[in-house]
Amino acid sequence: QVITKSELIEYYDISGCYILRPWAYSIWEMVQRYVDDRIKGMGVQNVYFPMFVSNAALEKEKTHITDFAPEVAWVTRSGRSDLAEPIAIRPTSETVMYPSFAKWIQSYRDLPLKVNQWNNVVRWEFKHPQPFLRTREFLWHEGHTAFATREEAEVEVMEILAMYEYVYENLMAVPVIKGRKTEKEKFAGGDYTTTVEVYIGASGRAIQGATSHHLGQNFSQMFDIVFEDPATGEKRHVHQNSWAITTRSIGVMVMVHGDDKGLVLPPRLAAHQLVLVPCGLTVRTTEEAKRALLDKCNSLAAELRACGLRVHADLREHYSPGWKFNHWELKGVPVRIEVGPRDMAAKQVVAAIRYSGEKRTLPEEGLAASLQALLDSVQSEMFARAKAEQDARLSVCPDLASLCAALDKQHLILAPFCGDPDCEDLIKKDSARNAIVEEGVPSMGAKSLCIPFNQPDEIGPDTKCVHSHCGRKPQFYTLFGRSY
Ligand SMILES: O=C1CCCN[C@@H]1CCCn1cnc2ccccc2c1=O
């Protein structure tokens, strides 16, 4: 209800596809603007590759394409005539881009190659679609880079991950847990996957927020992307990375901050940080008093805009202040400013803070500065509140029983883990069986989310793997939880 009543999304007659309305698209634009500036500062250049992939190109990456094959959408016809060869619609662009990388990279002087594209991709998922979180078409950016050495590539993987952490924590006020995916959960085409994971308090589940993969030389071997080593003259395969954040991030922010009155937008991403509503106009208000109030609202809005604040003055005559209060609360505007004739006379305004519900009277004097300070404190308090909830729902569990008990409390679990995919399958199966069934719906088992870079403790010599039957030595604490 929130995503339609707040005018983020409109539904569409093709399953898994949704319309991003201005209120949602403006959030994506803010994310895009920040990420685009950051990656350009890292020497990445934007490009645009075709959305169509030939069967031959797609097949080139047969290693991991197999488990993704069912999701690939194909064009088989134009008009009434069949195509000679079916053409795939890109689900991601490795196979589209890397044949060109092989042409463009001959010498070490052609390195590093760093390109990115802002585009849409199509994955014909069969799981239950959800706006933002699981859609058959979504917007993202995909960065694809190539280096002469592994070390250079590995530095970039972490720089990009830090950028995604900033997008979530500093723009969206959403705390993340950074780490590396386990062997089972990583992108099979790469060497390793790093990720930012987000805890969704409302559902007690975690969701992947963005990824930065180190591909190693897997793709350069498949696509023969080689350069001549100046020292030895021999041909060397490049070391590659690829990374992405998608419009799923909008859904994550909606879920983390939303409340029973609707959206709650963090000030740094809100298209309107402030909405100005004239109040106290009654049938008895004289024409010139009304005119004076509307002029006041316009001049306040202009003054605040001049100070860089994103202000919207809602001066519509045929809606009551109460209606407007509800409308903008539903859309999650961080601060509403109420101005009535009495406020005008007292040279003050009333600020209503969306995320806390608090109301505060502010003098007109220095209003822009006090509102900027207020918005900054809203941003940091929204983060602090989400962080406190995430930390309160994080348990360190030594064994399966305590892991299942923590799952039932909608916690995420940090557990000593051997890292073995078979053991991970067992943990998922056994934690699903033991967990209490809620309202007849079998609750899903725990998946591994990441191996946090920030480990809670050393793995002691006599520490056991969380699934004691496996008998293998635990290697690291791994974050487990129900996930999307
Ligand atoms: O995440 C990223 C970051 C951006 C570039 N691509 C990588 C890895 C994508 C993994 N993936 C994900 N779904 C797929 C679906 C169909 C075919 C292929 C794939 C596929 O390769």
The ligand as a Gaussian input file, in Angstrom:
#p B3LYP/6-31G(d) Opt

LIG

0 1
 O       26.481000      -8.968000     -10.371000
 C       27.250000      -8.536000     -11.206000
 C       27.722000      -7.135000     -11.227000
 C       27.519000      -6.515000     -12.570000
 C       27.926000      -7.422000     -13.703000
 N       27.483000      -8.819000     -13.551000
 C       27.822000      -9.396000     -12.288000
 C       27.428000     -10.881000     -12.147000
 C       26.054000     -11.190000     -12.659000
 C       25.707000     -12.646000     -12.318000
 N       24.531000     -13.088000     -13.091000
 C       23.311000     -12.930000     -12.543000
 N       22.197000     -13.294000     -13.177000
 C       22.263000     -13.856000     -14.436000
 C       21.075000     -14.249000     -15.105000
 C       21.143000     -14.799000     -16.375000
 C       22.393000     -14.975000     -17.010000
 C       23.574000     -14.595000     -16.363000
 C       23.512000     -14.039000     -15.056000
 C       24.699000     -13.625000     -14.331000
 O       25.830000     -13.743000     -14.806000

